[in-house]
Amino acid sequence: MSLTDRAISRIRQLIRDGELPPGSKLPPEQQLAASLGLSRNLLREAVKALVVARVLEIRRGDGTYVTSLEPAVLLAGLAGAVELLQGETVLELMEARRLLEPAATALAADRITDEELAEVGRHLSAMRQARDDAELMNRHDAAFHRAVIRGTHNETLTTLLEHIAGRTLRARLWRGLVDVAAADRTIAEHEAIHQALLARDAALAQAAALIHVSTTERWLREHLPEREHPAAGGPAAAAVREQRAAAGRRPPPPDDRSRTVLSTGPAGRR
């Protein structure tokens, strides 16, 4: 362990022991360095690292504070880490989503409020109206799931699933672009989830969510390795762009990250 890592560990220990609770202000630099047996330079390096990790925050002209330490704050860095995953790890993320989301949906069936259920219903209605627009439908699809997961009232689970599911959005959009039957199946699966939530049936909600996520995962496993994603260029990209242009819609902008994340299915199916 480096000297900086040891300094970080000592500050974290103060937080774990409750000597620096959430929202508290750190003692003056010289005082804290002396109490921890650190040089001031080493303490500064440790503080910088903990600021990046969102454990501490610097308020200009005021001092350094412990953050709220809430999951949404501490796990915010997970989104950036997930974005850097390479290769076909989108399949691993889909697998993680399959393990977590059905259980979360069951929990939501017991905890979701009427207002939250109404929001889920609004996104489902918007999905029906956007069935011929894969991009718009995909946005409401994602919002539907976020609303369901927020219904668990479990901030840790909500944050984890938002970051995991968010990384698979382009994969799910590509399915909608190349699979002409995907929209109807997707809407039907979401309707089943919604009906289970309305019935407050946790077992049924879990089963409906498992079927939905598993269907998407299975499709991606069958089609992911075939070719490059249309946003990366190539013949499949040209086919999709030509068809979308003929339909009067703008193609999705190129995204270099998709080169290592997603491959296309058979071109020219819609």
Order of alpha helices (4+ residues) and beta strands (2+ residues): alpha-alpha-alpha-beta-beta-alpha-alpha-alpha-alpha-alpha-alpha-alpha-alpha-alpha-beta-alpha-beta
